[in-house]
Amino acid sequence: TPIPTPAIAFSNLDGMEVLNELAIRHPLAIMIENLRPARPPSGLGDASIVYEAMTEAGITRFLAVYGHSLPPKVGPVRSARPVFVDFAEEYTPGSAYYAHVGGSVEALGKIKGDGVLDLNQFAIGGRAFQRFPKAGLATEHTMYTFPDKLYAVAKSLGYSSQSTFRSWLFKDDTAIANRPDAQSITIPFSSGEYQVKYVYDKASNTYKRWLAGEEHKDANTGKIMAPKNVVVEFAAYATQDVKGHQKVDVIGSGTAKAFLDGKVIEAKWQKYWDDNQTYKANLDSDKPKYIAMSMFNYPSGAGIHIGHAMNYTISDVLARAK
């Protein structure tokens, strides 16, 4: 009897060709620490997508998102922060499974209020988390988790096993002859302890990651982490409280730089408008065509110049009504 060929599909997370059930598996997002005593991290290199942002006192953390490729162990796992909850909620409807160890008051309130698919160590305990003590290392830096067990817990909680979020767009690698010989990206989050550098490798078409002047390796594999794409999103930070917790404004819009194939693309990002369809227009080709013209007096008066949004309000209202 011939053995049936497994169905293959492109992963919604990173475009890799994998088994169909893995391609659409619900994303799992895990909070990972980046403090010097806790380095190197375990399992970060296996993530399909990694977010990095400051949390407090110039310290950054990661949100690692997994789908088809699960490492045996991930950590150290740390507490939730609002900006990472925002990132987890990008995988709508609902959210990615969000694994963490407690969290700030604001983050925990957001998780509960927004209905995030929560995998909090405080509630799960030993079903999917375990401490690995190390001499001279504070307890809060010793918590690890096991992705396969997190998926089992998510199933026991009745969470959706598949995801229908809008996938990224993917492309083939640029031919090696068309790749540049070198490119370097420096991201100065705060102090030198958190200065990130990506060095482009032409042969593999990847960006090798350096942190604080050292190769940033995965503890599970001993290999340097090297993503295919790097996106630097510029967002406003504000200190929330006496503990220095940072509010990172990623609900709105701003500028970004996207690095791939050894090149940089000047980009823009927006979240709220897209998620809430604020400026969506329902285009109906059966309606008659017309022209809406905005006219400006020159010179402008009372601050109402050509670039002012008020000038376009009437035309926009008319266009939507038509």
Secondary structure, 3 states (H helix, E strand, C coil): CCCCCCCEEECCCCCCEEEHHHHCECCEEEEECCCHHHCCCECHHHCCEEEEEEEECCEEEEEEEECCCCCCCEECECCECHHHHHHHCCCCCCCCEEEECCECHHHHHHHHHHCCCEEEHHHHHHHCEEECCCCCCCHHHCEEECHHHHHHHHHHCCCCCECCCCCCCCCCCCCHHHCCCCCEEEEECCCHHHEEEEEEECCCCEEEEEECCEECECCCCCCECCCCEEEEECCEEEECCCCCEEEEECCCEEEEEEEECCEEEEEEEECHHHHHCCCCCCCCCCCCCCCCCCCCCCCCECCECCCCCHHHHHHHHHHHHC
